Amino acid sequence: MALANENYLKTPEIYCFDEIEKRVNAFKVLHPDAKIIRLGVGDVTRPLPPEVILSMHKALDEMGQVETFKGYSPPQGYDFLIDKILKEYRSIGVSLDKESVFVNDGAKSDIGNIGHVLGRDNIIAISDPVYPVYENATIMSGRAGELTDEQKWSNVVYLRCTEETGFVPELPTEKVDVIYLCNPNNPTGTVMTKTELKHWVDYAIEHQSIIIYDGAYQAYVNEPNVPRSIYEIKGAKKVAIEIRSYSKTAGFTGLRCGYSVFPQELQVYTKLGEGVPLIKLWSRRNANYTNGVSYIVQRGAEAIYSRKGKVETKELVNYYLTNASLIRNELLSLGFEVYGGISSPYVWFKTPEHLSSWKFFDQLLYECHIVGTPGIVFGSSGEGYMRFTGFGSRENTLISLEKLRKII
C-alpha cells in the first residue's frame, strides 16, 4: 500500500489565486461582454526587452549547429551568466565567490525547495500577511504542526506585521531557526531600511538562525536607505541565503530564470552542534534534483546585463513603477490608507468602510470590472486590505483609476 505524504493534505486544495479565478469566471458567465481589468495577480504584461530577444535568437541558432550545440546546463548554471551576476553585486559593494551562485528556474522553486536541506525540527518564522509559498512550503515539509482554532499553525512563529508596525515585520520575542523575509515585501509593497535589516542580521547571528531572503523585487528599490541586497549588511553572509528572480525585473515570468546565493560562510548545524556549510548540502541537492536552466534562457538572462540590456530593463521597471505610483497617488487622493508603491510594484491599502477583503473584491469586480487581490489570501492580518499591482498596461491602469473614482 503506497502511503501519501499527508502534509500535502493540510494545505488548501486550491492555490489562493485560484479562488480569485473562480469568482472572476462566475462573473464572466453573468457578464460575458464586460471588459475585466486585472490589478491583482502579479504577472507582467510588457514584452521582453529587445536585447533579450536578440540574444535568445542567437542562442537558438547555436543550438542548431554541431559546433555550438549545448546539452545539459552545468548544475550551477553557465559561467557567462554567473560572472555577470557577480559583477552586478560588485557594483553595490558586495563581493561573492563564483561557487556561491546557483542559477534556477525562478525564485519560487528555491523558496519551496530550501526546506529539503534543513532539519525537520527547525522553528520557522514568517510574517503575516505573507507570500503564501513560505507557509505552504513549511506545511508540506511537515514542520508546521497542527492548525489551531485561530487558523495558525502551532509550530510556526508569526511575526507581527500590521498597521501598527507599518507592515514591516517585528523581530520575534522567542528563538527561531529559519526566518523568511521579503524585501521589498510581497504583498504589502513596504520596505525594510538598512538599519531595520541590520536588526534581523544581528538576531540571526546571535541565535545561529538563517534568513531566507526573498529579493525578487530588488530592481524596484529607488530609495537610498533601502538595500538592494541583504549582503550590504555587515555579517549577513554568515546567516543569509538570497534568492532573486528575473521574472519581474525583465519580464521572465514565461521563461523562468533566477538565482540563489549560498555564501561559503553560511553554516547550519548537526544535532551534536557541528557546523556544516549549507552550500555543501545545497550543491548535493542541486546535482541530484536538477539538470539546470536551458542554455537559451540563460543567454537571454545574460543579455540583461549588457549596456543596452540594462537600459531596456530599467525602462521596463520604471514603466511598472510609474503605474504603481499612479495607483498609490490616486488612492491617497481618494482618502485610502495606503502602503507600498514607492520602491515596489505593489500597492497595499485598507478597504473602505471596514469592508472585508472579499466583500470589497466583489464590489470592485461587479461595479468596476476590476480584479484586485484580497488581503485575506495572504494571512489573517491581511483581512480588511487589498493589493493592487503596477504590472498592467498604462491604459488599463488609468481606466481602472477613473472607474474607481466613480464609486468611492
BELPE-V337910 format. One record per pair of residues at least 6 apart in sequence whose C-alpha atoms are under 8 Angstrom apart, sorted by the first residue. I is the first residue (numbers start at 1). J is the second residue. Records with the same first field share a line. If there is no record, write none. Layout:
I: J  J
//
This chain:
7: 139  140  141  142
8: 139  140
10: 139  140
11: 136  139  140
16: 132  377
17: 41  377
20: 373
24: 365  371
27: 365  366
28: 34
34: 369
35: 369
36: 365  369  370  371
37: 369  370  371  396  400
38: 370  371  372  392
39: 370  371  372  373  388  389  390  391  392  397
40: 371  372  373  387  388  389
41: 372  373  389
42: 389  391
43: 248  253  391
44: 247  248  251  253  391  392
45: 251  391  392  393
46: 251  316  393
47: 251
48: 250  251  252
49: 250  251  309  312  313  316
50: 309  312
51: 300  303  304  308  309  312
52: 299  300  301  303  304  309
53: 300
55: 299  300  303
56: 296  297  299  300
59: 295  296  299
60: 296
62: 68  69
63: 69  70
70: 295
72: 291  292  294
73: 291  292  293  294  295
74: 291  292
75: 102  286  287  290  291  292
76: 101  102  103  286  292
77: 102  103  104  292  293  298
78: 295  298
80: 302
81: 298  299  301  302
82: 98  101  103
83: 98
84: 302  305
86: 95  96  97  98
88: 305
89: 95  96
92: 228  232
93: 232
94: 231  232
96: 263
97: 263  264
100: 261  262  263  264  279
101: 259  260  261  262
102: 259  260  261  262
103: 257  258  259  260  292  293
104: 110  256  257  258  259  260  292  293
105: 256  257  258  259  292  293
106: 244  245  246  247  256  257  258  259
107: 214  216  243  244  245  257  258  259  260
108: 133
110: 243  260
111: 133  134  137  212  214  243
112: 133  134  137
113: 137
114: 282
115: 137  138  141
116: 141
117: 281  282  285
120: 141  142  143
121: 143
122: 143  176  177  178
123: 143  155  156  157  176  177  178
124: 138  143  144  155  156  157  176  177  178  179  180
125: 156  157  158  159  176  177  178  179  180
126: 134  135  156  157  158  159  179  180  181
127: 158  159  160  161  169  180  181
128: 158  159  160  161  162  378  379  380  381  382
129: 161  187  188  375  376  378  379  380  381  382
130: 186  187  378  379
131: 186  187  378
132: 377  378
134: 180
138: 144
139: 145
143: 155  156
144: 153  154  155  156
145: 153  154  155  156
146: 153  154  155
147: 153  154
148: 154
157: 172  176
159: 169  170  171  172
160: 169  170
161: 167  168  169  170  381
162: 168  169  381
166: 190  339
167: 188  190  339
168: 190  191  192
171: 199  200
175: 207
176: 207  209
177: 207  208  209  210
178: 209  210  211  212
179: 209  210  211  212
180: 211  212  213  214
181: 211  212  213  214
182: 213  214  215  216
183: 190  191  192  213  214  215  216  217  218
184: 190  191  192  215  217  218  221  343  344
185: 191  217  344
186: 346
187: 346  348  378  387
188: 339  340  346  347  348  387
189: 339  340  341  342  343  344  345  346  347  348
190: 339  340  341  343  344
191: 226  340  343
192: 226  227
193: 225  226  227
194: 225  226  227  233
197: 230  233
198: 233  234
201: 211  233  235  236  239  240
202: 235
203: 209
204: 210  211  239
205: 235  238  239
208: 239  268
209: 239
210: 239  240  241  268
211: 239  240  241
212: 240  241  242  243
213: 230  240  241  242  243
214: 242  243  244
215: 228  229  242  243  244  245
216: 243  244  245  246  247  248  249
217: 244  245  248  249  344
218: 228  229  244
219: 228  249  317
220: 249  317  318  321  343  344  345
221: 227  228  342  343  344
222: 342  343
223: 343
229: 242
230: 236  240  242
231: 237  240
237: 263  264  265  266
238: 263  265  266  267
239: 265  266  267
240: 262  263  266
241: 260  261  262  263
242: 260  261  262
243: 258  259  260  261
244: 258  259  260
245: 257  258  259
246: 252  253  256  257  258  301
247: 253  254  255  256  257  258
248: 317
249: 313  316  317
250: 304  313  316  317
255: 297
256: 297
257: 293  297  298  301
262: 278  279
263: 279
264: 277  278  279
265: 277
266: 277  278  279
267: 275  276  277  278
268: 275  276  277  278
269: 275  276
270: 276
303: 309
304: 310  313
320: 345  390  391  392
321: 341  342  343  344  345  390
322: 390
323: 345  390  391  392  393  394  397
324: 341  342  344  345  346  347  389  390
325: 341  342
327: 341  347  388  390  397  401
328: 338  339  340  341  347
330: 401
331: 337  338
332: 338
334: 405  408
336: 349  350  351  352
337: 349  350
338: 347  348  349  350
339: 347  348  349
340: 346  347  348
341: 347  348
345: 389  390  391
346: 387  388  389  390
347: 387  388  389  390
348: 385  386  387  388
349: 385  386  387
350: 384  385  386
351: 357  360  384  385  386
352: 360
354: 384
355: 384
356: 383  384  385
357: 374  375  376  383  384  385  386
358: 374  376
360: 374
361: 371  372  373  374  386
364: 370  371  372
365: 371
367: 407
368: 400  403  404  407
370: 400
372: 386  387  388
373: 386  387  388
374: 382  383  385  386  387
375: 381  382  383  384  385  386  387
376: 382  383  384  385
390: 397
//
